[in-house]
Amino acid sequence: MPNLYYVSILIALVMIIVGGTVFFHFVEGWGWIDSYFFTVVTLSTVGYGELVPATPLGRIATTIFIFVGLGIFGLAIQQFAHMHVKKREKHAEWLMRHLPHGGAHPPDQDKR
């Protein structure tokens, strides 16, 4: 069963992406794909500059969205990277326990 902490981070990330997409669709009048694209590009700090909020509400909300969304996005990246490193560490520990001589190859006894 996945850890509730990781699930909550993933839910927060999905909610910020959906929320941004819906917001930009209705406030800026962009299509769904453009709104989603702008949301992801902004959260990931890529910022292509193809789309720019034109309304004052859109501009103010974008600055708030950047601070809140970037925090959630950064936390998600950090936690999933940490989870991946822990998984690799456990695998390495398992290998060290199950390989003979701590991972070294045994001497070739057929050569005499």
Protein Blocks (a to p, Z undefined) as FASTA:
>chain_A
ZZfklmmmmmmmmmmmmmmmmmmmmmnopafklmmmmmmmmmnononolaccfbfklmmm
mmmmmmmmmmmmmmmmmmmmmmmmmmmmmmmmmmmmmpghhhpacddfkbZZ
